[in-house]
Amino acid sequence: MKHPVGQEAIASKGWLSAHKYLLLRRFSQLTILSLFMLGPLFGVWVIKGNLSASVLLDTVPMTDPFVLLQAFAAGHIPETTAIIGALIITTGYFLVGGRVFCSWVCPVNMISDAAHWLRRKLKIRTSTKLSRKTRFWVLAMALILPIFLGTMAWELINPVSIFHRGVIFGMGMAWIILVGIFLFDLLLVEQGWCGHICPQGALYNLIGRFSPIKISATKRDNCDKCMDCFAICPEPEILKMPLFGESKGFGPLIKAADCTNCGRCIDVCSQDVFKITTILPRKAEV
């Protein structure tokens, strides 16, 4: 009988170690949300604005590059501070792995993860398929439409912006979109929103394509083929070659830009096959 996902890891290294990166991600997501809420709720303005555009400590501008590109496409000329803010954010996510935004910052990820967890628990299997390239087509559409409409059309329905504004100022009808994403992921397409449709994730995929921070199956010889990492990974297709492609000349490094650096493969592996590493050259040891 197949054991529950992660059960072997819990038995071998304890519950906390088997959920370390999951807990760290939730802490990161909730802390970021809380910092934005401190101002409106308590008058403590650590960060002013939202995930689209903000200012840290009244000094450091931060602009979502996706929003900036939409503004350009709509014919708006952003202020210099907005451009600087976009460069700061783009550089930051490039260094740590572009789709780190998806797994460590984006609040919608919590909804998608909840649907993925419940899907496994209820053993829901569906035949509906979407190409993972769909998100790039949606990204292109989100950047082309403003050229003709003169407005950032995507931001009217962007679940990331809606979630963030809703938590601070009240959800209203925004719940419909967020519940829709949950049900879509649960009943139709596994990891449907984050893995197949979200254009913001597609952009960070492009930004992080050559990021120096990666996950590697450094001890792949220890793999016992339990397949827990495949069950838990939001982009499981990226694991195949790093784990099992040695005979075909593939190294253990997960080079795919689809990787979100979420670390769940590290959590659920009882054999400690995976670790976070860097592709930067290292000095030779003397």
N, C-alpha and C positions, 0 to 999 in steps of 0.2 A: 504493500500500500504506500502511495506517495505521501511523504511527510509534508506538513504545512511549510510554505515558503519561509525560510529563515530559521526554522526550528533547530536545525543542526548547528547553525552559528550561535544561537542562544545557548544551546547546551554546551558548546565548546569554549565560548569566550564570555558568556554572561549577557543578560538582556541589554544593559547599557552599551556595551561595546558593539552589540549587534544592531543598535539603533543610533549610534553616535552621530553619523552624518545626517540622518533624518531629523534628529533632535536639534542639531546645529542649524539646519536649514530652516526649521520652523522658528527657532529663536531669531534668526536673521530676518525672516519675513515679517514676524510680528514686531520685532524691535523697530524696523524701518517704518512700518505702519504707525507704531506708537509715537515715534519722533515727529512724524507729520501731524499727529493728532494733538500733541502737547500744546501747540499754538492755539488752534481754535477752541480747545476745551479748557485749557488752564492758563493761557497767556504766556507760555514759555516757548519762545520762538527759536528752537534749535535749527529747524528747517522751515522755510516759508515756501509755499507752493504745493506742488504735487509731483507725481512721477513723470509728468510731461515736461515741466519746467519748474525749477526751484532754486533757492539760494541757501547755502549752508552757512550758518553763523553770520549772516548779513554780508558775507564776503565772497564765497566761492559759488559761482554760477554753475548750475547743472541742467542740461537740456537733453531730452531724449532725442537722439539723432533721427529717429523715425518721424517724430513730430516736425523737426526742422526741415527734413526733406519734403514733407507734405506742404509745409508753409512755402518753401521755394516753388514747388509745383503749382501752388495756388496763386502765385504771383506776388507774394508778400516778401519784403526785404527785411529779414530779422535783424534785430539790434546786434551790435558787436558782442555784447555780453552773452547773447543766446548762442552765437556761433562758437565763442570760447567755451561755453558750457557744454556744447555738443562735442567739441574736441576733447574735453576732459573726460566725459562719459565714454566716448568711443575708445580713447586710449586705455582707460581703466578696464573696460570689458575685454579689449583685445589682450591685455596682459594676463588676465586671469582666466580667459576662455570665454568667448562671446556669449554662449548660451547659459553661462552662470546666472545671467539675469533671469532666465526662465525658472531655474531651480532654487535660487537663493534670494531673489528679490520679488519677482512677480507674485502678487496675491492670488491671481487666478490659478496658479499652480496648485494651491491648496485644494481648490475645488476639483481640479483634474486628478490629483492624487487620491482624493477621497473616493471619486468614482472608480478609479483603478483598483483601490483596495476593496470596495464593495463588490466590484465585478468579480474579483478573485474569490471572495467569500461566498458569493451566490453561484459561482461557477457559470457565469453567463458567457455563452459563446454565440457570436453572430457572424454572418457571412458578408456583411457590408464591408466593402473595401474602398479606401481612398489612397491615391498616390501621395507619398510624402512630398512630392514636388508641387502639390496643390498649393502649399503655403507660399511658394515663390510666385505663382500666378496671382495669388491674392495680394501679395506684396506689390507686384507690378501694377495691378488694378488700383490699389490704394494710392499709388504715386501718380498714376495717369489720370484718374478721375478729377483730381483738383485742377488739372490743366484746363479742363473743359467746364468745370463747375465753378471755379474760382473760390472754392472753399475746401477745407480739410474734411471731406465727407466721412472718411473712416472714423474720425474722432467722435462722430455722433453716435457710433455703435461700438466703439472700441471697448471690449470688456475690461481691459486693464484699467483704463481711465475711469470707467463707470464704477468698478469695484472700489477704487481708491476714493473717488469723490463720495460714493455712497456710504462708506464706513464713516467718513468725517461729517458729511452733511445730511445723511439719510438716503436710503435706497430708492424709495418711491417705486416706480415701475421698472427700475433697473433690475429688480429681483428676477423679472421674467427672462432676461438675457442670461443671467448667471445660472438660474435653475435650468434653462435650456441647454447650456454647456454641460452641466452635470448629467442631465438625462441623455444627451447626445453621446457623451463618453461612456456612460453606463450601459446604454441599451443598443447603440448603433455601431460606433467605431471606437475600439480601444485606443486610448490616448488620442482621441479624434481631434480635439481642439489644439492642444499644445504641439502634438506630433505631426499634424497634417494640415492645419488651416491657418494658425496664427501668423500673420505677416511680420509682427514684431520679432517673434522667434526666428523667422526666416532671415531678417536683417542681422540679428545677432549671430546667426549661423555664419553669415558672410564675414562679419567683423572678426569672429574668432577662429576663422579657418586656419590661420597660422599662429595661433596663440602658443606661447611657450609652456603653459601649464596644461598637462594632460594626465589621463589615467592610463596606467599600464598594467598588463597581466604579467607582471615580472616573474611570478612563480607558477606559470601556466603548467609546468610539469607536475605540479601538485594537484591539479584539477581532477576531481572525482566524478565529473559530469553529472552533478546533481541537478544542474540547470536552474538553480534558484536565481542566479544573476539574470538569466534571460527572462524569467517570470517577473522580476521586479523592475528591470530597466525600462525606462520610457522609450528608449530607442534600441531595442534588443538586437536588431540586425547589425549593429556596429561591433558587437562582441565576437562574432563568429570567427573572423580571420585572426584577430589578436590572440584568441584562445586556441583555435584549432588549425590555424593556417601555417604552422611552422614548416610542414613538408612542402608547402608551396612558396616558401621564401618570405612569408609575412612575419614581421617582428611582433613583439607583444604590445607595442604602443598603440593605443586607440587614437588614431589620427583623424578619424571622422569628425567633421565640424558639427554633426548632429549631436554629439555627446554634450550633455548639460553639466558635466562635472558634479553631478548630484551626490556621488559617493555611495549610493545604495548598493552597488555591486560589491564594494568593500565591506559594507555592513553585513550582508547576508552570506558572505563566503566563509565557510567554516575552515577552509584551508588557507586563508589569507593570500589568495592568488593575486589580488589587485592592490595597487597603491597609487597615490597621487604623486606625480613626478614632474620633471621639467625637461624640455628638449634643449635647454641652453647648454652650451659646452662647459664641461667641468675641468678644472685644473688637474693635471696629473698629480697623483699622490707620490710623495717622495719616500 
